[in-house]
């Protein structure tokens, strides 16, 4: 029987190899512990209690070395599945044979053929529980490993008959029955373990994609790292949250895919695929990004240099400019939706994420949105989004990008407060302190003036387009360069998270009748606007 069915994919192969190595490592340590205890017993209590002759001790030590050697081999590079199957079955056979030799030369009064069979009955079911291989393969491995035991029973039985201590035939029958019982138990355990794994994998299968680990969640969906059945490129899979899976949410989810897939700029997250399962779960696949959001960058490293801020904002502005050129407004530009990664050897490569709140200017999609609804994140929300949400245009993204630049320069958003209403008041009526004032040290005038211009209350006072903003930023890079060497040095010296995360997705969150009553100020939210006068009435 071929064990190939145990290795249907790279992850399956790696799991089986890792588990085989772990199992043999544990058995090796267990036998090593027994050896230490037996040696102590031989010295203190009864000489030759376990090892009647030197050959028995040598065989026992050889079994330990073999087990630990197999463990080390499985921890190395990826083994071909045929070699891995040989290591699995061959190591178990050799170990049982060596333990049988140990038993054959042990004192006969211990009936050590039964001790060897007992070790087999312990090892085989434990291997079945730890290594998720098909039951037929488990039976084959167990059967091959059991063959030395009847021979041991025969040899030790002859000695027993000579002394009249134990009938040879009965010893062989008992050992064979013991081996059969252990093999049946191992097959049963293997069927349960392997079958459960198959069921879990089936439940985690979405088209050609298999879910591996949850990496983000928002109001609209959940994001998992996934693996394609044939392609090796890293993939992130976004699923429509079960709690949101009504007809309107499904249309919004489809709209997000359609809008984002129209964008081809390299600084925009790429969409690979879209589909739904037979039970109606919608999903789409996008590129998997290893790195940090701008929020994580400042959280771990504080305010950033002006040169780096210019470099980052210029890339994000170009991505937004493409979206604006085809009539799409992001509406949720914020540090956690701008991702820094390393792509093709380029460090500090920007990816703009999460078009879940995108608005198509030329289209009328009133069936998919609620009239007079404020959509976005309070800390980075343009004044007109609060006062006139139905009239927003591309300038809300320019305001958001200015707020992101302010955050990068100072480590703080332009306005803070104990509630969303306080933050809205700041966006509507207050001028934030300049980055130099907030930091207490000078910031280059060019970038400071441009960030403050992006934060102007009136859209007319901001840069007219994201493309114009990008041009202004590009012009600054000569005076404030952030070189490839600077970016590489930062990535090599910065403290990365224990496991690089993909972007967290917060798209199209729940609606609420209050002004941020159910959302934290830094969280994306959509709220129904009572009226602009209701906000004005809350002035301090």
SULNORTA-V604626 format. One line per field, one symbol per residue. ss: DSSP state (H for helix, E for strand, - for the rest). Layout:
ss: ???
This chain:
ss: --HHHH---HHHHHHHHHHHHHHHHHHHHHHHHHHHHHHHHHHH---------HHHHHHHHHHHHHHHHHHHHHH-----HHHHHHHHHHHHHHHHHHHHHHHH---HHH-HHHHHHHHHHHHHHHHHHH----HHHHHHHHHHHHHHHHHHHHHHHHHHHHH----HHHHHHHHHHHHHHHHHHHHHHHHHHHHHHHHHHHH-EE--EEEEEEEEE---EEEEEEEE------EEEEEE-HHH--HHHHHHHHHHHHHHH------E--EEEEEE-----EEEEEE---EEEHHHHHHHH----HHHHHHHHHHHHHHHHHHHH--EE-----HHHEEEEEE--EEEEEEE------EE-----HHH----EEEEEHHH--HHHHH-HHH---HHHHHHHHHHHHHHHH---------HHHHHHHHHH-----HHHHH-----HHHHHHHHHH----HHH----HHHHHHHHHHH-------HHHHHHHHHH-------E---------EE-----------EEEEE---HHHHH----
